[in-house]
Amino acid sequence: MAAGADTGFSTRQVHAGAATAQASPRATPIYLTAGFTFSDLDESAAHFGEGTGFGYSRTGNPTVHAVEERLASLEGGDQAVLVSSGQAAVTVALLALAGAGDHVVVSEHIYEGTRGLLLDNLARLGVETTFVDTDDLDAWRAAITPRTRALFAETLSNARNDVLDVAAVAAIGAAQGIPLVVDSTFTTPYLLRPIEHGAAVVVHSASKFLAGQGAVLGGVIVDDGRFDAAASGHRFAHLVQTDRLGGASYAEKYGARARGQYIRESVAPRFGPSPSPLNAFLIGQGIETLSLRVERQSQNALAVARWLEQRPEVERVDYIGLDSHPHHGLGERYLTRGFGSVFTVTLRGGLEAARHVVQSVEVITHMTHLGDVRSLVLHPQSTSHAARTVAERERAGVFPGTIRLSIGIEDIDDLLADLEQALVRVPVLERETVVL
Ligand SMILES: *Cc1c(COP(=O)(O)O)cnc(C)c1O
């Protein structure tokens, strides 16, 4: 850009020195820019016409793109779309499939934000939800109607650590041309890659294990690139019909990648939850240590869960890694590298015992969040699950004495010592007199 000494002060303050230095950075550069220059008219026309290159950061950004490529590879998917939060990822995935008059079948054990999205927001847009018991394959099958556009569940649920039988539920959907969308936040691609078991779309809150250090929010939608227009076209008219101007449909243009491209070109950029390139960079940095963190977190969580299970103050521990968990066998089948780091513990002393523990821990932090390098604790009944009825909470394994732990990478002895000092002074009631 010409900003020589002959140009004015105001011109130089925006143009001088702006030329990009050519270098080959080893770390992914942060392209913190709203848009990208076009070298000529043909380049800009090709960008708008065929989507080549980069034009504006809401539709594509090199830093964001690098993280998308990394996540698509780790998930074994065809392509990934990074968005600004996990909630945005769930919203974009569902809006890419369902519209007014449509229907989705959803596991009843899901993240409260997603439950609210379905019950309040998508309901108001005319998308109806049927909730089913995650384990009940007949219920999944029976809930499907001609308007069903997606099955949705979490791989490992909060609070009871139920494991989704991904292959079984995916097969029920596939038999009728309906994709299984899974929220794999708790398992990460290191522990489980749902696409390998038949899921069509995977979403994550990247704010959790992927970023890993609790600094930024982000979300991702990974598509498997296996859209089958012959089997599913009757449910997804927007993917198989000619476009608004009479041009080729997504399926004609992109074949098996139609759904992923629709998410990337139409839904994510129009609803607009674009990730900041800076946040994308931090998520990309986090992913570089994902396997090390999740391996250590899973080891620590298993040790903490086993220790807690032996304590007299503890009524039950719902951790998929324990033999006592009803889904342990299913967990072993799907989670061969570890069982994750998030689980619940129910104390015999009820609410007062839970209050005492969350207020007494010193190494473990009392806050809402999970998947952090730091260990965290929260009381679900009064926080994440407060909007549910007592019966719904009990079905989810949430009682007045239940606390949720997200175990971090600290030294295990320090975590056990912290829990020990919090538990020794806890009000203990006998099992017979416990008020849950
Ligand atoms: C946190 C979380 C979300 C929402 O993600 P945000 O990044 O907080 O918007 C969705 N699903 C699950 C399972 C989560 O834990």
PDBQT file of the ligand as one rigid body, heavy atoms in Angstrom, charges set to zero:
ROOT
HETATM    1  C1  LIG A 501     -20.344 -26.788  28.419  1.00  0.00    +0.000 C 
HETATM    2  C2  LIG A 501     -21.116 -27.706  27.584  1.00  0.00    +0.000 A 
HETATM    3  C3  LIG A 501     -21.876 -27.222  26.500  1.00  0.00    +0.000 A 
HETATM    4  C4  LIG A 501     -21.969 -25.765  26.172  1.00  0.00    +0.000 C 
HETATM    5  O1  LIG A 501     -20.717 -25.271  25.817  1.00  0.00    +0.000 OA
HETATM    6  P1  LIG A 501     -20.288 -23.726  25.998  1.00  0.00    +0.000 P 
HETATM    7  O2  LIG A 501     -18.925 -23.702  25.396  1.00  0.00    +0.000 OA
HETATM    8  O3  LIG A 501     -20.312 -23.432  27.456  1.00  0.00    +0.000 OA
HETATM    9  O4  LIG A 501     -21.287 -22.910  25.252  1.00  0.00    +0.000 OA
HETATM   10  C5  LIG A 501     -22.566 -28.133  25.728  1.00  0.00    +0.000 A 
HETATM   11  N1  LIG A 501     -22.534 -29.448  26.010  1.00  0.00    +0.000 NA
HETATM   12  C6  LIG A 501     -21.838 -29.951  27.046  1.00  0.00    +0.000 A 
HETATM   13  C7  LIG A 501     -21.849 -31.421  27.301  1.00  0.00    +0.000 C 
HETATM   14  C8  LIG A 501     -21.105 -29.096  27.869  1.00  0.00    +0.000 A 
HETATM   15  O5  LIG A 501     -20.423 -29.584  28.905  1.00  0.00    +0.000 OA
ENDROOT
TORSDOF 0
